[in-house]
């Protein structure tokens, strides 16, 4: 039985268990609360079946708290808590929840960290980072998405997220160095400007590869001496990083 069948075979049982636990203690939450709980349980199960260690509980709490349905188009809301990417317009997607949790966990976010995100999209990854770090600077190259995400994040109260329209390949030098960098689009190579803007002791997670080729999610660590170490995490599929580069 393949991995996906194992996950979905258990999903119904997980959902029933979560429903009995949640009724009565989340009565003031949105109608999506049980779906969100089931999504979190599925992420944890997926991580276990793929051999990953359990994600940090702060990361999972953020996944359980941020309302993903607020970050997808109305026609996609009924699918908001499924563990898959969804289209958000302009040829872009909101990432699979498991991948969002994985990328967030890989940077080991600290409460005093300043994080750069490349590819705001709908704002979901920035919203997940928001309660985990001191501040998030997020860049988006597609103007309508940048405007929508900025308004959405402000309306939802993610006050420590600052957004900007621009080409993320070159980073955001005014606020560098960053404790961590999260890139949510696939580059053909690791942008040197982002490596320069990563603080010593910092981490960057980025998908690298071609549009129609296998991409690899890379974890890049800059040591305290300035040495850059890279390791492959898992194969992924992201929309391409665009811009003038």
ChimeraX attribute file (.defattr): number of C-alpha atoms within 10 A of each C-alpha:
attribute: neighborCount
match mode: 1-to-1
recipient: residues
	/A:1	5
	/A:2	6
	/A:3	11
	/A:4	10
	/A:5	10
	/A:6	13
	/A:7	15
	/A:8	13
	/A:9	11
	/A:10	12
	/A:11	17
	/A:12	12
	/A:13	12
	/A:14	17
	/A:15	19
	/A:16	13
	/A:17	12
	/A:18	16
	/A:19	16
	/A:20	10
	/A:21	12
	/A:22	14
	/A:23	10
	/A:24	9
	/A:25	8
	/A:26	12
	/A:27	10
	/A:28	8
	/A:29	9
	/A:30	10
	/A:31	10
	/A:32	15
	/A:33	19
	/A:34	21
	/A:35	19
	/A:36	23
	/A:37	20
	/A:38	24
	/A:39	23
	/A:40	23
	/A:41	18
	/A:42	22
	/A:43	25
	/A:44	18
	/A:45	19
	/A:46	20
	/A:47	17
	/A:48	13
	/A:49	14
	/A:50	9
	/A:51	9
	/A:52	12
	/A:53	10
	/A:54	15
	/A:55	18
	/A:56	15
	/A:57	10
	/A:58	15
	/A:59	21
	/A:60	19
	/A:61	14
	/A:62	19
	/A:63	25
	/A:64	19
	/A:65	16
	/A:66	19
	/A:67	20
	/A:68	24
	/A:69	17
	/A:70	16
	/A:71	23
	/A:72	22
	/A:73	15
	/A:74	12
	/A:75	10
	/A:76	14
	/A:77	16
	/A:78	13
	/A:79	16
	/A:80	26
	/A:81	23
	/A:82	18
	/A:83	18
	/A:84	14
	/A:85	18
	/A:86	18
	/A:87	15
	/A:88	18
	/A:89	14
	/A:90	10
	/A:91	7
	/A:92	19
	/A:93	19
	/A:94	24
	/A:95	23
	/A:96	17
	/A:97	23
	/A:98	21
	/A:99	18
	/A:100	21
	/A:101	24
	/A:102	20
	/A:103	23
	/A:104	26
	/A:105	19
	/A:106	20
	/A:107	20
	/A:108	17
	/A:109	23
	/A:110	16
	/A:111	11
	/A:112	11
	/A:113	17
	/A:114	21
	/A:115	31
	/A:116	31
	/A:117	26
	/A:118	27
	/A:119	28
	/A:120	28
	/A:121	30
	/A:122	29
	/A:123	28
	/A:124	24
	/A:125	26
	/A:126	29
	/A:127	27
	/A:128	24
	/A:129	28
	/A:130	23
	/A:131	23
	/A:132	20
	/A:133	18
	/A:134	16
	/A:135	21
	/A:136	26
	/A:137	22
	/A:138	30
	/A:139	24
	/A:140	25
	/A:141	20
	/A:142	18
	/A:143	12
	/A:144	14
	/A:145	21
	/A:146	23
	/A:147	16
	/A:148	14
	/A:149	22
	/A:150	23
	/A:151	13
	/A:152	18
	/A:153	23
	/A:154	13
	/A:155	10
	/A:156	12
	/A:157	11
	/A:158	20
	/A:159	14
	/A:160	19
	/A:161	24
	/A:162	16
	/A:163	22
	/A:164	17
	/A:165	18
	/A:166	19
	/A:167	19
	/A:168	25
	/A:169	22
	/A:170	16
	/A:171	25
	/A:172	22
	/A:173	12
	/A:174	7
	/A:175	12
	/A:176	16
	/A:177	20
	/A:178	25
	/A:179	24
	/A:180	28
	/A:181	29
	/A:182	25
	/A:183	25
	/A:184	25
	/A:185	22
	/A:186	23
	/A:187	21
	/A:188	13
	/A:189	11
	/A:190	19
	/A:191	15
	/A:192	11
	/A:193	14
	/A:194	22
	/A:195	21
	/A:196	16
	/A:197	22
	/A:198	24
	/A:199	21
	/A:200	20
	/A:201	16
	/A:202	25
	/A:203	26
	/A:204	27
	/A:205	27
	/A:206	25
	/A:207	31
	/A:208	26
	/A:209	21
	/A:210	18
	/A:211	15
	/A:212	9
	/A:213	10
	/A:214	14
	/A:215	21
	/A:216	20
	/A:217	23
	/A:218	21
	/A:219	20
	/A:220	23
	/A:221	23
	/A:222	20
	/A:223	14
	/A:224	11
	/A:225	8
	/A:226	14
	/A:227	10
	/A:228	15
	/A:229	11
	/A:230	13
	/A:231	12
	/A:232	15
	/A:233	15
	/A:234	12
	/A:235	13
	/A:236	16
	/A:237	19
	/A:238	24
	/A:239	17
	/A:240	18
	/A:241	22
	/A:242	16
	/A:243	12
	/A:244	6
	/A:245	8
